[in-house]
Amino acid sequence: MTDYVAPKELIQEAVQLAKRKCDLSTRDMLIRGILAGAFLGYATSLAIVVTSQGLPPIIGAILFPVGFVMLALLGFELVTGNFALLPAGVMAGTVGITKLLRNWSWVYVGNMIGSVLYAALFYLAITNWRTGNGGAVADLLKQAAQKKFVIVDAGMNDLIRPALYQSYHEIVPVREPAGPARARVDVVGHAPNP
């Protein structure tokens, strides 16, 4: 008896899971998608609220995965996971392209509905049903909205520390450009080539 899963068994399980996900009814995809979007919003707001209370950002980064654990344990549908998993079923011949596109579409719509509904509820909660200014949480969100971002052709694997716990990661150009002083920006990862 071994204590690991052989790659062949892992692929077989992925193909079976892809088929089960594509065979869900539209109602199930929407409900699971809506709940996934809401739980992901919950995880994000949990990290924001913790950070707004003055705790180090690493605490928010540790708590953020709670939403993903909930998604996995409760069997909800997250479109990004389906983007990775369902093509295995198509390549194995157990899932048709129309079922794949149907799943991606309904789960995407569900994720969007769930996250927008959660965002609206979160907004109403932090502003006391629009009677307050939102306090420390709103101030943190306003600061984040005013940040300038630069997208570089580097994934999270290249810039893992800033992505996880808002640390400083110096980026030094190979050759110093001539010209005036530059603006301070946040660097975010991978953008596909046009």
C-alpha positions in Angstrom: 0.0 0.0 0.0 1.3 3.4 -0.9 0.7 6.7 0.7 0.5 8.8 -2.5 -1.7 9.0 -5.6 -0.1 7.9 -8.8 -0.3 10.5 -11.6 -2.4 8.2 -13.8 -5.0 7.9 -10.9 -4.9 11.6 -10.4 -5.7 12.3 -14.1 -8.5 9.7 -14.0 -10.1 11.3 -11.0 -9.8 14.8 -12.6 -11.5 13.5 -15.8 -14.3 11.9 -13.7 -14.7 15.1 -11.7 -14.9 17.2 -14.9 -17.7 15.0 -16.1 -19.6 15.3 -12.8 -19.2 19.1 -12.9 -20.5 19.3 -16.5 -23.5 17.1 -15.7 -24.8 19.4 -13.0 -28.1 21.1 -13.6 -28.1 24.8 -14.5 -29.8 25.5 -11.1 -27.0 23.6 -9.2 -24.3 25.5 -11.2 -25.9 28.8 -10.4 -26.5 28.1 -6.7 -23.0 26.7 -6.2 -21.5 29.6 -8.2 -23.4 32.3 -6.3 -22.3 30.8 -3.0 -18.7 30.5 -4.2 -18.7 34.2 -5.2 -20.1 35.2 -1.8 -17.6 33.1 0.1 -14.7 34.5 -1.9 -16.1 38.0 -1.1 -16.3 37.0 2.6 -12.7 35.9 2.6 -11.5 39.1 0.9 -13.5 41.3 3.3 -12.2 39.3 6.3 -8.6 40.1 5.3 -9.5 43.7 4.8 -11.3 44.0 8.1 -8.4 42.4 10.0 -5.9 44.7 8.3 -8.1 47.8 9.1 -7.9 46.9 12.8 -4.2 47.6 12.8 -3.0 44.0 12.7 -0.1 43.1 10.4 -1.1 42.3 6.8 0.3 38.8 7.3 -2.7 38.0 9.5 -5.1 38.9 6.7 -3.0 36.8 4.3 -3.3 33.9 6.7 -7.0 34.3 7.1 -7.8 34.8 3.4 -7.5 31.1 2.5 -10.4 30.4 4.8 -12.8 31.2 2.0 -11.0 28.8 -0.4 -11.1 26.0 2.2 -14.9 26.6 2.7 -15.4 26.5 -1.1 -13.6 23.2 -1.4 -15.2 21.6 1.6 -18.7 22.6 0.7 -18.3 21.6 -3.0 -19.0 25.1 -4.5 -18.2 26.0 -8.1 -15.5 28.5 -8.8 -15.0 29.3 -12.5 -11.2 29.6 -12.3 -11.0 26.1 -11.0 -13.3 24.9 -13.8 -11.1 26.6 -16.3 -8.2 24.4 -15.2 -10.2 21.1 -14.6 -12.8 20.8 -17.4 -10.4 20.8 -20.4 -9.1 17.5 -19.0 -12.5 16.0 -19.5 -12.7 17.4 -23.1 -9.3 16.0 -23.9 -10.3 12.6 -22.5 -13.5 12.6 -24.6 -15.9 12.4 -21.6 -17.0 16.1 -21.8 -18.2 17.8 -24.9 -17.3 21.4 -25.8 -20.9 22.6 -25.4 -21.1 21.2 -21.9 -17.8 22.8 -21.1 -18.9 26.2 -22.3 -22.3 25.8 -20.6 -20.6 25.1 -17.3 -18.1 27.9 -17.6 -20.9 30.4 -18.5 -23.3 29.5 -15.7 -20.6 29.2 -13.1 -19.2 32.6 -14.2 -22.6 34.2 -14.0 -23.1 32.6 -10.6 -19.7 33.8 -9.3 -20.4 37.3 -10.5 -23.9 37.4 -8.9 -22.6 36.1 -5.6 -19.7 38.5 -5.4 -21.7 41.5 -6.4 -24.4 40.7 -3.9 -21.8 40.2 -1.2 -20.1 43.4 -2.1 -23.4 45.3 -1.8 -24.1 43.7 1.6 -20.6 44.5 2.8 -20.9 48.1 1.7 -24.3 48.4 3.5 -22.8 46.8 6.6 -19.7 49.0 6.9 -21.7 52.2 6.2 -24.5 51.3 8.7 -27.0 51.2 5.8 -25.5 54.3 4.3 -25.8 56.4 7.5 -22.1 56.3 8.4 -18.7 56.8 6.6 -17.5 53.3 7.0 -14.7 54.0 9.5 -11.3 52.3 9.3 -12.5 49.7 6.8 -13.7 52.4 4.3 -10.5 54.4 4.7 -8.5 51.3 3.9 -10.6 50.6 0.8 -10.3 54.2 -0.3 -6.5 54.0 0.0 -6.5 50.8 -2.1 -8.7 52.4 -4.8 -6.2 55.3 -5.2 -3.2 53.1 -5.8 -1.5 53.0 -9.2 -0.7 49.6 -10.6 1.8 48.4 -13.2 1.2 45.0 -14.7 4.4 43.1 -15.6 5.0 39.9 -17.4 5.7 38.0 -14.3 3.4 35.6 -12.5 2.8 35.1 -8.8 5.7 32.6 -8.8 8.1 35.5 -9.6 6.6 38.0 -7.1 5.3 35.7 -4.4 6.1 37.8 -1.3 4.2 41.0 -2.3 1.2 38.9 -3.5 0.9 37.1 -0.2 1.6 39.5 2.5 2.2 43.0 1.1 5.9 42.9 1.6 8.4 45.0 -0.2 10.2 43.4 -3.1 12.6 45.7 -4.8 12.6 45.6 -8.6 15.8 46.9 -10.1 16.1 47.8 -13.8 19.0 46.2 -15.7 19.7 49.7 -17.1 18.7 52.9 -15.4 16.4 54.9 -17.7 17.3 58.6 -18.3 14.6 61.1 -17.4 12.6 62.6 -14.6 11.6 60.9 -11.3 9.1 58.2 -11.6 5.8 57.6 -9.7 5.5 55.0 -6.9 3.3 52.1 -8.0 2.3 48.6 -7.0 3.4 45.9 -9.3 1.0 43.0 -10.1 1.7 39.8 -12.0 1.3 38.3 -15.3 -0.5 39.9 -18.2 -0.7 37.8 -21.4 1.1 39.1 -24.5 -1.2 40.9 -26.9 
